[in-house]
Amino acid sequence: MTAPDEPLSAIDLAILDAARRCVEEFGVRRTTLTEVARRAGVSRPTVYRRWPDTGALLAELLVRELRAIVAATMPTEGTGRARLTGGIVAGAATVRSNPLFGKIFRTDTDLMLTYVFGRLGRNQRALIDLFAAGIRAGQQDGSIRDGEPEQMATMLLLIAQSAVQSAGTVAPLLAGADLDAELRTAIDGYLVPGSAR
């Protein structure tokens, strides 16, 4: 198994791409390492040498997918609060529209909770660290209120996860750009200096 930030070989990329296609077509439960290997054009032992089972492969796929989304959606301009708020809102919207996550939310919601949201795993820890760094930057430039950055970041994770997980449930009342606007208001209001603690 490769580390999330470690460069991938061409074979690793082929296997992860094949896993993504399988999940998008079949869902998590019906994705097998045999089918992933066939689509990647490699043998099953080649896959097993890298990932011991389907769960490990899919967990790494989801970690990498989420990290790519965060990297693509986190703004680099503006105050610390503007960057953090904008990044969380854009990231949540991208996860909601992502074909891989969308398929899992539709067909394997309980497994999505296990792989991504059910425990404080690699994804959650990385997001908390990222949010905490953004909070520290905003506290330094005066755009984010005082408070313990890791605790505040954990609260932001809970808010963002809820907006992603429950988006389908509340879609008749709050969807798309309206959901993004309300999420932005909630996050910004939580971070703004002078907000109640």
N, CA and C atoms as a LAMMPS dump frame, in Angstrom:
ITEM: TIMESTEP
0
ITEM: NUMBER OF ATOMS
591
ITEM: BOX BOUNDS ff ff ff
-5.0000000000000000e+02 5.0000000000000000e+02
-5.0000000000000000e+02 5.0000000000000000e+02
-5.0000000000000000e+02 5.0000000000000000e+02
ITEM: ATOMS id mol type element x y z
1 1 1 N 0.856 -1.18 0
2 1 2 C 0 0 0
3 1 3 C 0.898 1.239 0
4 2 1 N 0.563 2.187 -0.857
5 2 2 C 1.362 3.395 -0.95
6 2 3 C 0.875 4.428 0.052
7 3 1 N 1.783 5.302 0.469
8 3 2 C 1.383 6.42 1.319
9 3 3 C 0.617 7.421 0.465
10 4 1 N -0.373 8.134 1.018
11 4 2 C -1.221 9.019 0.228
12 4 3 C -0.47 10.086 -0.543
13 5 1 N 0.677 10.562 -0.033
14 5 2 C 1.407 11.62 -0.713
15 5 3 C 2.563 11.078 -1.557
16 6 1 N 2.752 9.764 -1.543
17 6 2 C 3.836 9.14 -2.286
18 6 3 C 3.477 9.089 -3.768
19 7 1 N 4.445 9.371 -4.642
20 7 2 C 4.149 9.28 -6.077
21 7 3 C 3.745 7.852 -6.456
22 8 1 N 2.808 7.756 -7.367
23 8 2 C 2.302 6.453 -7.781
24 8 3 C 2.983 5.984 -9.051
25 9 1 N 3.167 4.675 -9.141
26 9 2 C 3.686 4.092 -10.381
27 9 3 C 2.552 4.041 -11.405
28 10 1 N 2.911 3.779 -12.644
29 10 2 C 1.906 3.65 -13.701
30 10 3 C 0.942 2.508 -13.389
31 11 1 N 1.445 1.437 -12.798
32 11 2 C 0.58 0.303 -12.44
33 11 3 C -0.382 0.706 -11.327
34 12 1 N 0.127 1.404 -10.306
35 12 2 C -0.744 1.871 -9.22
36 12 3 C -1.87 2.737 -9.78
37 13 1 N -1.511 3.673 -10.662
38 13 2 C -2.518 4.565 -11.249
39 13 3 C -3.545 3.784 -12.056
40 14 1 N -3.082 2.787 -12.802
41 14 2 C -4.004 1.969 -13.594
42 14 3 C -4.971 1.218 -12.69
43 15 1 N -4.458 0.701 -11.581
44 15 2 C -5.321 -0.034 -10.648
45 15 3 C -6.331 0.907 -10.002
46 16 1 N -5.883 2.081 -9.541
47 16 2 C -6.807 3.034 -8.925
48 16 3 C -7.845 3.538 -9.929
49 17 1 N -7.43 3.785 -11.171
50 17 2 C -8.388 4.204 -12.204
51 17 3 C -9.407 3.105 -12.47
52 18 1 N -8.945 1.858 -12.512
53 18 2 C -9.864 0.731 -12.718
54 18 3 C -10.823 0.597 -11.545
55 19 1 N -10.315 0.781 -10.339
56 19 2 C -11.182 0.718 -9.152
57 19 3 C -12.24 1.803 -9.213
58 20 1 N -11.85 3.007 -9.617
59 20 2 C -12.817 4.109 -9.738
60 20 3 C -13.912 3.741 -10.743
61 21 1 N -13.517 3.216 -11.897
62 21 2 C -14.512 2.84 -12.918
63 21 3 C -15.448 1.751 -12.407
64 22 1 N -14.897 0.788 -11.688
65 22 2 C -15.735 -0.29 -11.141
66 22 3 C -16.751 0.257 -10.142
67 23 1 N -16.281 1.105 -9.224
68 23 2 C -17.196 1.652 -8.22
69 23 3 C -18.266 2.5 -8.893
70 24 1 N -17.873 3.331 -9.862
71 24 2 C -18.848 4.173 -10.551
72 24 3 C -19.884 3.336 -11.294
73 25 1 N -19.479 2.161 -11.774
74 25 2 C -20.415 1.301 -12.514
75 25 3 C -21.214 0.371 -11.603
76 26 1 N -20.525 -0.263 -10.652
77 26 2 C -21.164 -1.32 -9.856
78 26 3 C -21.497 -0.925 -8.426
79 27 1 N -20.841 0.09 -7.894
80 27 2 C -20.933 0.383 -6.474
81 27 3 C -19.839 -0.355 -5.726
82 28 1 N -19.705 -0.076 -4.446
83 28 2 C -18.627 -0.653 -3.648
84 28 3 C -18.808 -2.147 -3.45
85 29 1 N -20.004 -2.576 -3.073
86 29 2 C -20.221 -3.982 -2.718
87 29 3 C -19.937 -4.935 -3.865
88 30 1 N -20.203 -4.497 -5.086
89 30 2 C -20.027 -5.39 -6.232
90 30 3 C -18.678 -5.208 -6.925
91 31 1 N -17.826 -4.374 -6.372
92 31 2 C -16.473 -4.208 -6.914
93 31 3 C -15.57 -5.273 -6.3
94 32 1 N -14.878 -6.009 -7.152
95 32 2 C -13.964 -7.051 -6.696
96 32 3 C -12.552 -6.761 -7.202
97 33 1 N -11.564 -7.281 -6.48
98 33 2 C -10.191 -7.114 -6.933
99 33 3 C -9.959 -7.837 -8.257
100 34 1 N -10.695 -8.926 -8.49
101 34 2 C -10.574 -9.636 -9.766
102 34 3 C -10.989 -8.738 -10.921
103 35 1 N -12.114 -8.044 -10.764
104 35 2 C -12.582 -7.155 -11.83
105 35 3 C -11.669 -5.933 -11.956
106 36 1 N -11.199 -5.421 -10.845
107 36 2 C -10.265 -4.294 -10.903
108 36 3 C -9.009 -4.706 -11.663
109 37 1 N -8.462 -5.866 -11.329
110 37 2 C -7.252 -6.346 -12.013
111 37 3 C -7.505 -6.507 -13.508
112 38 1 N -8.645 -7.092 -13.881
113 38 2 C -8.962 -7.284 -15.297
114 38 3 C -9.004 -5.95 -16.027
115 39 1 N -9.688 -4.974 -15.434
116 39 2 C -9.806 -3.658 -16.085
117 39 3 C -8.487 -2.901 -16.116
118 40 1 N -7.632 -3.156 -15.135
119 40 2 C -6.327 -2.486 -15.107
120 40 3 C -5.314 -3.172 -16.016
121 41 1 N -5.659 -4.386 -16.478
122 41 2 C -4.74 -5.128 -17.342
123 41 3 C -3.568 -5.719 -16.589
124 42 1 N -3.803 -6.063 -15.311
125 42 2 C -2.757 -6.668 -14.493
126 42 3 C -3.303 -7.941 -13.851
127 43 1 N -2.411 -8.716 -13.251
128 43 2 C -2.843 -9.937 -12.571
129 43 3 C -3.387 -9.622 -11.185
130 44 1 N -4.17 -10.544 -10.641
131 44 2 C -4.664 -10.348 -9.274
132 44 3 C -3.526 -10.24 -8.262
133 45 1 N -2.469 -11.097 -8.369
134 45 2 C -1.364 -10.945 -7.416
135 45 3 C -0.709 -9.561 -7.462
136 46 1 N -0.704 -8.929 -8.63
137 46 2 C -0.153 -7.575 -8.734
138 46 3 C -0.96 -6.608 -7.87
139 47 1 N -2.275 -6.777 -7.89
140 47 2 C -3.123 -5.922 -7.061
141 47 3 C -2.92 -6.262 -5.586
142 48 1 N -2.904 -7.552 -5.247
143 48 2 C -2.773 -7.974 -3.853
144 48 3 C -1.436 -7.563 -3.235
145 49 1 N -0.394 -7.448 -4.052
146 49 2 C 0.9 -7.001 -3.513
147 49 3 C 0.814 -5.546 -3.05
148 50 1 N -0.092 -4.805 -3.638
149 50 2 C -0.211 -3.385 -3.302
150 50 3 C -1.298 -3.125 -2.261
151 51 1 N -2.406 -3.841 -2.346
152 51 2 C -3.535 -3.672 -1.42
153 51 3 C -4.02 -5.06 -1.018
154 52 1 N -4.126 -5.337 0.275
155 52 2 C -4.467 -6.7 0.725
156 52 3 C -5.9 -7.124 0.425
157 53 1 N -6.798 -6.151 0.242
158 53 2 C -8.191 -6.495 -0.028
159 53 3 C -8.892 -5.309 -0.679
160 54 1 N -10.139 -5.539 -1.074
161 54 2 C -10.909 -4.495 -1.742
162 54 3 C -11.091 -3.282 -0.838
163 55 1 N -11.328 -3.519 0.433
164 55 2 C -11.535 -2.417 1.36
165 55 3 C -10.335 -1.491 1.421
166 56 1 N -9.127 -2.047 1.48
167 56 2 C -7.917 -1.222 1.539
168 56 3 C -7.736 -0.423 0.25
169 57 1 N -7.998 -1.056 -0.884
170 57 2 C -7.882 -0.364 -2.171
171 57 3 C -8.888 0.784 -2.256
172 58 1 N -10.125 0.514 -1.9
173 58 2 C -11.156 1.55 -2.003
174 58 3 C -10.936 2.667 -0.986
175 59 1 N -10.435 2.317 0.193
176 59 2 C -10.135 3.354 1.182
177 59 3 C -9.066 4.299 0.634
178 60 1 N -8.026 3.745 0.01
179 60 2 C -6.984 4.604 -0.561
180 60 3 C -7.531 5.427 -1.72
181 61 1 N -8.377 4.816 -2.538
182 61 2 C -8.987 5.556 -3.648
183 61 3 C -9.765 6.762 -3.121
184 62 1 N -10.556 6.569 -2.091
185 62 2 C -11.363 7.656 -1.542
186 62 3 C -10.501 8.719 -0.868
187 63 1 N -9.435 8.309 -0.181
188 63 2 C -8.522 9.275 0.427
189 63 3 C -7.913 10.149 -0.658
190 64 1 N -7.411 9.53 -1.704
191 64 2 C -6.779 10.291 -2.787
192 64 3 C -7.786 11.185 -3.499
193 65 1 N -8.991 10.683 -3.709
194 65 2 C -10.02 11.476 -4.383
195 65 3 C -10.359 12.721 -3.561
196 66 1 N -10.546 12.545 -2.269
197 66 2 C -10.895 13.673 -1.415
198 66 3 C -9.748 14.678 -1.331
199 67 1 N -8.531 14.189 -1.241
200 67 2 C -7.385 15.102 -1.173
201 67 3 C -7.22 15.886 -2.475
202 68 1 N -7.504 15.245 -3.601
203 68 2 C -7.436 15.957 -4.887
204 68 3 C -8.495 17.053 -4.946
205 69 1 N -9.67 16.757 -4.418
206 69 2 C -10.741 17.766 -4.387
207 69 3 C -10.327 18.951 -3.533
208 70 1 N -9.778 18.671 -2.356
209 70 2 C -9.349 19.751 -1.461
210 70 3 C -8.27 20.598 -2.136
211 71 1 N -7.301 19.947 -2.767
212 71 2 C -6.215 20.682 -3.425
213 71 3 C -6.748 21.58 -4.54
214 72 1 N -7.781 21.114 -5.232
215 72 2 C -8.314 21.873 -6.367
216 72 3 C -9.268 22.988 -5.953
217 73 1 N -9.819 22.913 -4.755
218 73 2 C -10.87 23.864 -4.377
219 73 3 C -10.454 24.886 -3.311
220 74 1 N -9.285 24.737 -2.723
221 74 2 C -8.87 25.657 -1.664
222 74 3 C -8.294 26.93 -2.286
223 75 1 N -8.932 28.076 -2.067
224 75 2 C -8.435 29.332 -2.654
225 75 3 C -7.078 29.727 -2.076
226 76 1 N -6.352 30.523 -2.834
227 76 2 C -5.047 30.999 -2.384
228 76 3 C -5.044 32.504 -2.14
229 77 1 N -6.125 33.187 -2.451
230 77 2 C -6.204 34.641 -2.299
231 77 3 C -7.236 34.995 -1.235
232 78 1 N -7.06 36.177 -0.615
233 78 2 C -8.027 36.676 0.357
234 78 3 C -7.567 36.457 1.778
235 79 1 N -8.41 36.859 2.715
236 79 2 C -8.094 36.68 4.128
237 79 3 C -8.151 35.196 4.483
238 80 1 N -7.611 34.871 5.636
239 80 2 C -7.668 33.492 6.09
240 80 3 C -9.099 32.982 6.162
241 81 1 N -10.01 33.813 6.679
242 81 2 C -11.408 33.396 6.781
243 81 3 C -12.031 33.197 5.404
244 82 1 N -11.758 34.104 4.48
245 82 2 C -12.316 33.98 3.127
246 82 3 C -11.797 32.727 2.441
247 83 1 N -10.499 32.441 2.585
248 83 2 C -9.926 31.246 1.951
249 83 3 C -10.519 29.974 2.543
250 84 1 N -10.581 29.913 3.866
251 84 2 C -11.075 28.707 4.525
252 84 3 C -12.554 28.489 4.224
253 85 1 N -13.348 29.535 4.351
254 85 2 C -14.78 29.412 4.069
255 85 3 C -15.014 29.012 2.613
256 86 1 N -14.341 29.71 1.695
257 86 2 C -14.498 29.397 0.277
258 86 3 C -14.064 27.988 -0.058
259 87 1 N -12.964 27.545 0.535
260 87 2 C -12.475 26.191 0.274
261 87 3 C -13.413 25.116 0.774
262 88 1 N -13.962 25.302 1.967
263 88 2 C -14.886 24.304 2.518
264 88 3 C -16.16 24.243 1.69
265 89 1 N -16.707 25.391 1.331
266 89 2 C -17.949 25.408 0.542
267 89 3 C -17.715 24.788 -0.827
268 90 1 N -16.632 25.176 -1.508
269 90 2 C -16.337 24.62 -2.834
270 90 3 C -16.034 23.128 -2.75
271 91 1 N -15.302 22.733 -1.723
272 91 2 C -14.991 21.313 -1.557
273 91 3 C -16.231 20.476 -1.321
274 92 1 N -17.133 20.966 -0.467
275 92 2 C -18.38 20.235 -0.196
276 92 3 C -19.221 20.117 -1.467
277 93 1 N -19.303 21.195 -2.243
278 93 2 C -20.071 21.157 -3.491
279 93 3 C -19.457 20.174 -4.477
280 94 1 N -18.13 20.132 -4.538
281 94 2 C -17.452 19.214 -5.457
282 94 3 C -17.659 17.767 -5.04
283 95 1 N -17.587 17.486 -3.746
284 95 2 C -17.853 16.117 -3.277
285 95 3 C -19.281 15.712 -3.644
286 96 1 N -20.237 16.629 -3.449
287 96 2 C -21.632 16.302 -3.754
288 96 3 C -21.833 15.987 -5.234
289 97 1 N -21.063 16.619 -6.124
290 97 2 C -21.244 16.398 -7.561
291 97 3 C -20.26 15.393 -8.146
292 98 1 N -19.37 14.853 -7.327
293 98 2 C -18.351 13.918 -7.794
294 98 3 C -18.991 12.572 -8.145
295 99 1 N -18.746 12.033 -9.349
296 99 2 C -19.391 10.766 -9.748
297 99 3 C -19.06 9.596 -8.831
298 100 1 N -17.83 9.526 -8.358
299 100 2 C -17.438 8.427 -7.479
300 100 3 C -18.193 8.5 -6.163
301 101 1 N -18.125 9.66 -5.498
302 101 2 C -18.833 9.803 -4.234
303 101 3 C -20.343 9.714 -4.443
304 102 1 N -20.824 10.258 -5.559
305 102 2 C -22.257 10.202 -5.848
306 102 3 C -22.778 8.782 -5.926
307 103 1 N -22.045 7.91 -6.621
308 103 2 C -22.458 6.501 -6.732
309 103 3 C -22.487 5.847 -5.357
310 104 1 N -21.476 6.122 -4.553
311 104 2 C -21.433 5.508 -3.225
312 104 3 C -22.566 6.03 -2.358
313 105 1 N -22.842 7.337 -2.427
314 105 2 C -23.957 7.874 -1.647
315 105 3 C -25.281 7.251 -2.075
316 106 1 N -25.438 6.972 -3.371
317 106 2 C -26.702 6.399 -3.856
318 106 3 C -26.845 4.919 -3.524
319 107 1 N -25.759 4.159 -3.595
320 107 2 C -25.886 2.706 -3.493
321 107 3 C -25.252 2.093 -2.254
322 108 1 N -24.315 2.764 -1.645
323 108 2 C -23.56 2.17 -0.531
324 108 3 C -23.352 3.174 0.594
325 109 1 N -24.422 3.862 0.98
326 109 2 C -24.293 4.927 1.969
327 109 3 C -23.637 4.441 3.254
328 110 1 N -24.026 3.27 3.724
329 110 2 C -23.454 2.772 4.97
330 110 3 C -21.958 2.53 4.835
331 111 1 N -21.521 2.088 3.669
332 111 2 C -20.099 1.877 3.462
333 111 3 C -19.358 3.199 3.341
334 112 1 N -19.983 4.196 2.753
335 112 2 C -19.366 5.519 2.68
336 112 3 C -19.116 6.039 4.085
337 113 1 N -20.057 5.806 4.962
338 113 2 C -19.875 6.247 6.339
339 113 3 C -18.658 5.574 6.962
340 114 1 N -18.442 4.286 6.633
341 114 2 C -17.296 3.562 7.167
342 114 3 C -15.998 4.061 6.554
343 115 1 N -15.961 4.155 5.227
344 115 2 C -14.716 4.509 4.55
345 115 3 C -14.318 5.96 4.731
346 116 1 N -15.276 6.859 4.784
347 116 2 C -14.938 8.272 4.762
348 116 3 C -15.373 9 6.016
349 117 1 N -16.589 8.727 6.522
350 117 2 C -17.142 9.549 7.583
351 117 3 C -17.388 8.815 8.895
352 118 1 N -17.284 7.494 8.922
353 118 2 C -17.701 6.737 10.096
354 118 3 C -16.74 6.764 11.262
355 119 1 N -15.502 7.129 11.007
356 119 2 C -14.516 7.177 12.074
357 119 3 C -13.539 8.301 11.76
358 120 1 N -12.783 8.673 12.744
359 120 2 C -11.788 9.723 12.531
360 120 3 C -10.577 9.061 11.895
361 121 1 N -10.636 8.921 10.585
362 121 2 C -9.578 8.259 9.833
363 121 3 C -8.659 9.255 9.16
364 122 1 N -7.947 8.762 8.152
365 122 2 C -6.964 9.597 7.454
366 122 3 C -7.602 10.835 6.837
367 123 1 N -8.758 10.664 6.202
368 123 2 C -9.412 11.813 5.572
369 123 3 C -9.778 12.877 6.594
370 124 1 N -10.414 12.456 7.658
371 124 2 C -10.861 13.415 8.656
372 124 3 C -9.679 14.105 9.331
373 125 1 N -8.643 13.322 9.648
374 125 2 C -7.472 13.9 10.306
375 125 3 C -6.801 14.923 9.395
376 126 1 N -6.693 14.579 8.105
377 126 2 C -6.066 15.504 7.151
378 126 3 C -6.891 16.78 7.013
379 127 1 N -8.214 16.639 6.985
380 127 2 C -9.065 17.828 6.874
381 127 3 C -8.988 18.688 8.133
382 128 1 N -8.986 18.063 9.294
383 128 2 C -8.86 18.824 10.537
384 128 3 C -7.537 19.586 10.542
385 129 1 N -6.453 18.924 10.14
386 129 2 C -5.149 19.6 10.102
387 129 3 C -5.174 20.771 9.124
388 130 1 N -5.775 20.563 7.947
389 130 2 C -5.865 21.621 6.941
390 130 3 C -6.703 22.791 7.452
391 131 1 N -7.863 22.477 8.027
392 131 2 C -8.734 23.529 8.557
393 131 3 C -8.047 24.271 9.707
394 132 1 N -7.342 23.536 10.582
395 132 2 C -6.659 24.176 11.709
396 132 3 C -5.579 25.132 11.212
397 133 1 N -4.855 24.728 10.176
398 133 2 C -3.841 25.625 9.601
399 133 3 C -4.505 26.882 9.041
400 134 1 N -5.646 26.721 8.388
401 134 2 C -6.384 27.875 7.868
402 134 3 C -6.888 28.776 8.978
403 135 1 N -7.31 28.165 10.07
404 135 2 C -7.785 28.948 11.221
405 135 3 C -6.628 29.746 11.82
406 136 1 N -5.471 29.123 11.965
407 136 2 C -4.31 29.843 12.502
408 136 3 C -3.947 31.031 11.61
409 137 1 N -3.981 30.815 10.294
410 137 2 C -3.67 31.912 9.368
411 137 3 C -4.687 33.039 9.519
412 138 1 N -5.947 32.682 9.665
413 138 2 C -6.981 33.697 9.838
414 138 3 C -6.897 34.403 11.174
415 139 1 N -6.479 33.685 12.208
416 139 2 C -6.289 34.326 13.509
417 139 3 C -5.114 35.303 13.456
418 140 1 N -4.084 34.939 12.71
419 140 2 C -2.932 35.835 12.578
420 140 3 C -3.281 37.098 11.805
421 141 1 N -4.144 36.982 10.771
422 141 2 C -4.485 38.197 10.013
423 141 3 C -5.711 38.914 10.586
424 142 1 N -6.265 38.385 11.687
425 142 2 C -7.381 39.04 12.365
426 142 3 C -8.751 38.766 11.776
427 143 1 N -8.833 37.869 10.795
428 143 2 C -10.129 37.62 10.161
429 143 3 C -10.917 36.484 10.822
430 144 1 N -10.276 35.729 11.697
431 144 2 C -10.932 34.614 12.395
432 144 3 C -10.811 34.838 13.896
433 145 1 N -11.894 34.566 14.597
434 145 2 C -11.961 34.786 16.041
435 145 3 C -10.947 33.924 16.781
436 146 1 N -10.722 34.279 18.03
437 146 2 C -9.859 33.486 18.898
438 146 3 C -10.536 32.155 19.199
439 147 1 N -9.743 31.189 19.536
440 147 2 C -10.235 29.869 19.888
441 147 3 C -9.154 28.85 19.588
442 148 1 N -9.335 27.653 20.106
443 148 2 C -8.361 26.592 19.899
444 148 3 C -8.53 26.06 18.471
445 149 1 N -7.528 26.201 17.6
446 149 2 C -7.697 25.867 16.18
447 149 3 C -8.137 24.438 15.901
448 150 1 N -7.602 23.469 16.624
449 150 2 C -7.981 22.086 16.329
450 150 3 C -9.44 21.818 16.714
451 151 1 N -9.887 22.379 17.821
452 151 2 C -11.29 22.21 18.207
453 151 3 C -12.218 22.892 17.204
454 152 1 N -11.848 24.092 16.805
455 152 2 C -12.658 24.805 15.811
456 152 3 C -12.669 24.05 14.48
457 153 1 N -11.517 23.516 14.092
458 153 2 C -11.421 22.762 12.843
459 153 3 C -12.291 21.514 12.893
460 154 1 N -12.338 20.875 14.047
461 154 2 C -13.179 19.683 14.208
462 154 3 C -14.647 20.052 14.032
463 155 1 N -15.046 21.199 14.576
464 155 2 C -16.423 21.655 14.398
465 155 3 C -16.714 21.94 12.929
466 156 1 N -15.766 22.557 12.226
467 156 2 C -15.948 22.81 10.791
468 156 3 C -16.094 21.5 10.024
469 157 1 N -15.328 20.48 10.414
470 157 2 C -15.463 19.165 9.774
471 157 3 C -16.874 18.629 9.967
472 158 1 N -17.403 18.738 11.181
473 158 2 C -18.766 18.252 11.446
474 158 3 C -19.802 18.999 10.603
475 159 1 N -19.64 20.307 10.482
476 159 2 C -20.571 21.106 9.68
477 159 3 C -20.497 20.698 8.22
478 160 1 N -19.272 20.582 7.69
479 160 2 C -19.098 20.241 6.276
480 160 3 C -19.598 18.829 5.974
481 161 1 N -19.267 17.879 6.839
482 161 2 C -19.738 16.508 6.63
483 161 3 C -21.259 16.446 6.604
484 162 1 N -21.889 17.144 7.509
485 162 2 C -23.347 17.148 7.552
486 162 3 C -23.925 17.708 6.261
487 163 1 N -23.313 18.795 5.759
488 163 2 C -23.809 19.406 4.518
489 163 3 C -23.657 18.465 3.333
490 164 1 N -22.637 17.616 3.353
491 164 2 C -22.442 16.651 2.27
492 164 3 C -23.354 15.443 2.459
493 165 1 N -23.316 14.848 3.648
494 165 2 C -24.087 13.634 3.909
495 165 3 C -25.588 13.841 3.774
496 166 1 N -26.087 14.968 4.232
497 166 2 C -27.53 15.189 4.286
498 166 3 C -28.07 15.958 3.093
499 167 1 N -27.227 16.277 2.119
500 167 2 C -27.667 17.098 0.989
501 167 3 C -28.847 16.473 0.254
502 168 1 N -28.811 15.166 0.033
503 168 2 C -29.917 14.507 -0.67
504 168 3 C -31.208 14.55 0.123
505 169 1 N -31.093 14.432 1.426
506 169 2 C -32.273 14.443 2.287
507 169 3 C -33.002 15.772 2.247
508 170 1 N -32.233 16.862 2.223
509 170 2 C -32.846 18.185 2.292
510 170 3 C -32.997 18.851 0.922
511 171 1 N -32.672 18.128 -0.145
512 171 2 C -32.695 18.724 -1.49
513 171 3 C -34.015 19.399 -1.854
514 172 1 N -35.176 18.851 -1.462
515 172 2 C -36.419 19.552 -1.806
516 172 3 C -36.539 20.937 -1.155
517 173 1 N -35.829 21.155 -0.065
518 173 2 C -35.904 22.426 0.653
519 173 3 C -34.697 23.318 0.423
520 174 1 N -33.543 22.678 0.218
521 174 2 C -32.289 23.433 0.139
522 174 3 C -31.311 22.644 -0.712
523 175 1 N -31.017 23.152 -1.908
524 175 2 C -30.151 22.409 -2.826
525 175 3 C -29.254 23.357 -3.608
526 176 1 N -28.216 22.785 -4.19
527 176 2 C -27.354 23.504 -5.107
528 176 3 C -26.774 24.782 -4.54
529 177 1 N -26.943 25.866 -5.3
530 177 2 C -26.369 27.166 -4.916
531 177 3 C -26.951 27.671 -3.602
532 178 1 N -28.218 27.351 -3.325
533 178 2 C -28.823 27.789 -2.057
534 178 3 C -28.165 27.08 -0.875
535 179 1 N -27.886 25.784 -1.031
536 179 2 C -27.188 25.05 0.026
537 179 3 C -25.794 25.625 0.22
538 180 1 N -25.101 25.902 -0.88
539 180 2 C -23.764 26.491 -0.781
540 180 3 C -23.812 27.833 -0.046
541 181 1 N -24.788 28.657 -0.359
542 181 2 C -24.894 29.977 0.27
543 181 3 C -25.142 29.85 1.77
544 182 1 N -26.021 28.931 2.169
545 182 2 C -26.306 28.754 3.592
546 182 3 C -25.107 28.151 4.326
547 183 1 N -24.411 27.236 3.669
548 183 2 C -23.205 26.664 4.278
549 183 3 C -22.153 27.758 4.461
550 184 1 N -21.999 28.614 3.455
551 184 2 C -21.05 29.73 3.551
552 184 3 C -21.4 30.64 4.735
553 185 1 N -22.683 30.942 4.891
554 185 2 C -23.128 31.795 5.991
555 185 3 C -22.846 31.142 7.34
556 186 1 N -23.107 29.847 7.428
557 186 2 C -22.881 29.129 8.687
558 186 3 C -21.401 29.118 9.058
559 187 1 N -20.548 28.81 8.095
560 187 2 C -19.112 28.736 8.374
561 187 3 C -18.547 30.118 8.681
562 188 1 N -18.892 31.085 7.852
563 188 2 C -18.377 32.428 8.053
564 188 3 C -18.823 32.98 9.411
565 189 1 N -20.087 32.756 9.756
566 189 2 C -20.597 33.215 11.042
567 189 3 C -19.915 32.547 12.217
568 190 1 N -19.511 31.301 12.046
569 190 2 C -18.804 30.588 13.112
570 190 3 C -17.397 31.137 13.314
571 191 1 N -16.789 31.592 12.23
572 191 2 C -15.393 32.023 12.282
573 191 3 C -15.198 33.516 12.538
574 192 1 N -16.202 34.322 12.252
575 192 2 C -16.021 35.771 12.279
576 192 3 C -15.628 36.266 13.676
577 193 1 N -14.681 37.189 13.759
578 193 2 C -14.319 37.734 15.08
579 193 3 C -15.544 38.323 15.774
580 194 1 N -15.621 38.106 17.072
581 194 2 C -16.753 38.621 17.834
582 194 3 C -17.915 37.668 17.907
583 195 1 N -17.851 36.531 17.171
584 195 2 C -18.964 35.566 17.245
585 195 3 C -18.96 34.909 18.611
586 196 1 N -20.138 34.53 19.047
587 196 2 C -20.281 33.945 20.401
588 196 3 C -19.538 32.629 20.484
589 197 1 N -19.022 32.366 21.661
590 197 2 C -18.357 31.071 21.886
591 197 3 C -18.968 30.419 23.094
